[in-house]
């Protein structure tokens, strides 16, 4: 029954789909918290269907257009960095896309998520994924990871090195600046950096300033949560401002299209694609690009 519902949810779109799938799917959640699953793209994942985010991943309700965009932005042989890899939803998709000649460097700070991420990489027998159980920050060393109470938020998806959650549990963990990591691993030019690290994106960018100046990633896909940025003491447009310094332009993601955007037009929480000045998408001079056009443009 779960498979039938998953097939319905991932291959059809209709009014009320999300509400229906969640209502019916909750009745089908298995007792086990680690359930081997076959995803709609034929990848394998071990998911905890008791967790709302992983439940939505299984049924294709969790950011399906973002997963499609990640794949559209990559080519075989590319290098992707996944900052805040969680259990591997985007890591697995990216690794399939770049293939054996490419690589995905996944960073996940929360130990339970990192365990699940590693298990999902093994389940797909992927040798092109490097799992890093560290936080990404502005300096290498150790740092406190703040894990919110489950009753206040999805603790697994919201853990952060930023200190804005009340009554959060603090865990001492290793941290790495990406400039140090890239130098140590002899990583060439990065095709795509995906970031979703709860307002710590600012510190991640500060930790890769040498790379941004000398060999900027071609594309940076980031959640921009203006609420969490303000909670952390930052201006809501700080990511746009920082990356504009290095020649990046910003694009909003709306209805499977990329739309040239300004920081003052963004919503409270949005996903933004930042493109380096030499990216072929920028050189075309267009202001609207559909996902379907991306493969041809690359």
N, C-alpha and C positions, 0 to 999 in steps of 0.2 A: 504493500500500500504506500509506503514511503516513496518507493521508486516511481509509482504512478503519479503521485502528487508532485514529486520533483520534476518529472517530465512535463506535466501540465504547467507548472510554474515557470520553468525555464524556456519553454517553447511557445507560450501563448501570452498575450498581454490583453487584459480586459479590466474594466472598471471593478474595483473592489478586490483585485487579485491578492494584494498583500494581506488584507484583512482576512480573506477566506483561507489562504494558505497558512497563515499563522494560527488561525483558530483550529483548523483541521490538523495541521502538523503537530500542534502541541499535544494532541491526543495520541500521537504515534511516536512520541519521544521514547526511546528505549531506556531501560533502567541504567545501563552502563553509561559512564561519562566519557568513554573513549570508544567511538564507533567508527570502524572502517567504512569509508564511503567511496562510491564511484561518482565523480563529478560529471557534469554535463559535457565537459570538454574531454572526457575520457581520462583525466588525471585521477589519481587516488589521493584521498586525504583522510586523516584520522581526526574526527571532529567531536566536540562535546556538544551535542544537540540541546543540552540543558542551558547552554550559554546563548543569549539572544543573538550576539553577533555571529557566532559559528552556525547557529540555526539558519540565519538569513543567508550565510555563505552557501550552505548546502542546497537551499531552495532557490538560489539565484536572485535573491532579493537584496543582497549586499553589494551596492555599487557596481552593478553589472556593466554600466557604460565606462566606468573607470578601468575595469579589468580589460575591456575591449580596447580602450585607448592605450593602455600600457603595451599591449601586444602590437598595436598599430604603430607605435613609436619606435619599436625595436626591429632590428634585422638580424638574420643569422650571423653569428660571429661577434655581436655587440657585447659590451660590458654594461651591466646595470647594477646600481647600488640601491638596496631597499632599506631605508632607515625607518625603523619601527615595523619590522617584518611580521610581528604578531605570530600567527601559526602558519604563515606561508601562503596566504591566499594570492598575493601578487608575486611573491617569489617563485612559486611553482609555475604560474602562467608565464612569467618572464623567462624562466629557465627553459621551458619548452620552446619558446619563440627564438631564443638566441642559439640554441642547439649546442652540440658538443664543442664547437670551436669558440663559443662565447662563454660568458661567466656572469653569475649573479653573486654579489657580495651582500649577504643579508645580516642586518644588525638588529638584535632583540635583547633588551635589557632585563626584562622580567623572567626569572628562571623557569617558571611553569610554562610560559609561552615559548621560550627557547627550546625546552624539552619537546613540546608539540611540533615546533618548527623542524627540529632535527628528525623527528619521527616521520613527518610528512615528506621530507627530502629523501629519507631512506625508502619510504613506501613507493616512491617513484623512481628509485635507483638512479638518482641524479648525481653525477660526479662533477657537474659544472657549477655547483652551489657551494659557497663558502659561508658557513654559519658562524657568526661572531656574537658571543654572549656578553655583549658590552653595551653601554650607553654611548651615544655619539655626542660629544661636547666640544667646548672651545679649547680644552687642554686634556692631554692624556694623564691618567692617574687613577684615582678613585673618586667616587661621587655618591651622593645619596639619591636613591630612587624613592619617590613618594607614591605610595599605593593607597588610593582612596578606599574608604569603607564601601563594601559592596552595596549597602543600602543607599548610598549617596550617588553612586555611579557604577558603570561597568568597570570594575576594578582591573580586569585583565586588559581592557583596551585603552584605559586612561592613565595608567601609571606613567609618571613623568619625573624628570630631574628638576622641574620647576616647582617651587614651593608655594602653591596657592590653594591646595585642598585642606580644609579643616579636618583635624583628627585623622590624618593619614598616617599609615605605618611607613617608617623610613628604613630602607635597606641599603647597606653599604655595598656598592658594586664597582667593578672596573669601568673606566671610561676611556675613550680614545678620540683624539683629534684626527679628522680624516686626512689632513696633510701628512701626519705621521704614518698613518696606515697605508696611504697610497705610495709613499716613498718606500716603506718597508716591503710592500708586496710588488713593487715595480709595476703598478697598474698603468696601462696606457690611457688614452683618452676615454672618458666615460660617456657612453651614449645617453644614458638616462639615470637620473637620481630621483627616486620617489621618496618623499618625506611625509610622515604623519606621526609626529612625536610630541604632540600636545604643547605647543608654543616653544619647545626647545629647538625648533628649526633655526632660530636666530643664532643660538650657540653652535649649532652644527655648521652653519655658514661661516662663522668666525673661526672655526677650527679648520677650514679649508680655503682660507684666503690666498695662500700661495698657489693652490691649484686653480682657483677662480681667475687669478691673474695670469698664469702661465699656460694652462691647458684646460680651459673652462669646459665643464660637461656640456654636451650639446643641448640637452634638455633637462629641466628640473621641474618635476611635477609635485606640487606641495599642497597640503591642506593649509588654508589660511583661516585660522580661527581668531577673529578679532577680539572676541570676548576673553579667550585665554591669553592672548597677547597683552591686552590691557591689564588683566589680572597679574601678569608678570612684570608690569611696569614699562611695557613697550608701546610705541605708537602703533595704531592698527595697520598702517601702511609700511611698516619697517621692512618687511621682506621685499616689497616692490622697490623701496628706496635702496636697500643694500644691493640687490641684484642689478638695478639700473646702473649703478656705479661701474659694473663690469660689462655693460653693454647689452644686458638681457631686456627683452620686451615681454610683456605679460599678456596672457590669453585666458579669458574665461571659458569654462566648459559648460555648454548649455545645449541640451537636446541633441547630443551626438554631433556637436559642432564646436570648433574653436573660434572664438570671437575676440579680436584685438580689443584690449580692455585697459581701463585706467583704475588705479587703486581706489579712487573715490566713487566708483560704481559698483564695488563688490558688496555682497551680502555679508551678514554676520559670520557665517561659516561657508566657505566655498573651496573648491579645488581649482588651483590656478596652474597653468603651464607657463613656465618661463623659458624662452628660447634664446640661445646665444646668437650673437650678431651674425655669425657665418652660417647659421642653420639654413638649409634650403627652403624651409617654410617661410622664413623671413625674407629671403632674397626674392621670392615671387611677388612680394608687395601686396598680397591680398589681405583683406581684413576679416574674412569669414572662410573657414576651411572645414569641410565635413570629414568625419572619420573615414568615409569611403574614399576620399581623395588622398589620404595620407600615404597609402602604399605606393600609389603612382608617383606622388611627389618625391618620395625618397629614392 
